């Protein structure tokens, strides 16, 4: 199944929790924020929030800026 | 130096610095230390999924330095609000340097969108620090909308032109009931000192330090300039006069 991850198509084998998605991407969950279908996902909901086929996910972090 | 207090939070330094455009993260870290700043701005961007990159946060001691996420490059209130919400989740603080940009060439703010976004985010419990024009009326409206401070520009972002409208900055300070942070436009130390002498409560800069030939030395210069400007403001400068007023006694001159 295909999700839209940071604007690009991304294949996932089956529906995944946000935690599992971050783990497959080797991203440290403590340093990012995740938006799932335009709503911010609280860190406490990473295990229970499930990403399915066709969903849109944005994963952001802090970068240099003024 | 007297502390800067915004929304009940105390900062030892009146200099706020950015984290962008440094030659390296190591130089940034050294510049932050030299600046004495205890608040730095950061941008919120998509994680690069395809390659592992060094984390900015490895080079910021967040035990000492407060992170202020910005909404740079947002051109609508909606995008800025969305970015602010993500920044809050990534940083675990409800502070935001709110930018709603209205023009690509000048990066001047879209004040309609800015005011709208300020109202929404204040209602959601954010501590909103909006980047705005050097316009006293706009600054008043933002403060009335609940902004915790107002951040008028000195000149366009990254331009290094210095304070283009000192009189407006002075008026904004006289009228505002919240802290005034001059944000953007500083090119060198004297520009920062001028902003502080006009009464600004603080100065926020990125390019002036990051783009200097020696960012660490410039960071120290800015620290000293902000302190000097603040002290000069508090000390109360003399009035400007058109003609000389002798400093030495006029009597007892040899040969008179």
Interface residues (C-beta under 8 A of the other chain):
Chain A: X5 X6 X7 X8 X10 X25 X26 X27 X28 X31 X32 X33 X34 X35 X38 X40 X41 X42 X43 X58 X59 X60 X61 X62 X63 X64 X65 X66
Chain B: X18 X19 X20 X21 X22 X28 X41 X42 X43 X44 X45 X46 X47 X49 X52 X55 X56 X57 X67 X69 X70 X72 X82 X85 X86 X87 X88 X89 X90 X91 X157 X158 X184 X204 X205 X206 X207
